[in-house]
Amino acid sequence: MKTDILILVPAAGASSRMHGRDKLLECVGGEALLRRQVRAAGASGAQVLVLVTLPRHAAGPRGEQLDALPRLKVAYVNPAEGMAASLRAGAAAARAAGARGLMVLLPDMPDIETGDVVRMIEAFAKAPDRCLRATTEDGRPGHPVLFPARLFPGLEAVAGDTGGRDMLAAET
């Protein structure tokens, strides 16, 4: 499935609650969680942008997990700027690529598989101006989130670690 969606995988977090371990390198289903989720995203047919920190993960273990994966670009952000840095970079990359949407796919959610990503892309194709948000099994808003291109300017201006919460609240 070829698509005009850019999937942003923000992998610049420090895994600070893991007491020295990197949660994105934890093995799930026989491979590191980061590699598994990026591979699943790429299998949707969409271009994938993974954001890692510079210089800590530039050529380190996270970078090694991304070697040889198709449909993948890696860029670097300053983790001190929080989730906003990743959203700004993702929105700018999506706009530059002429994408109609930017999906934010958190890499630490192993229950999200390629089929889930494809279903969101298909739903977005039917309503490309709407912001889409997956829900949990009990109906609460969750991830991934798919932002339409009309929201890219706002995403390019976000600050802090709240990410796109305010934009999502305004869209629902």
Order of alpha helices (4+ residues) and beta strands (2+ residues): beta-beta-beta-alpha-beta-alpha-beta-alpha-beta-alpha-beta-beta-alpha-alpha
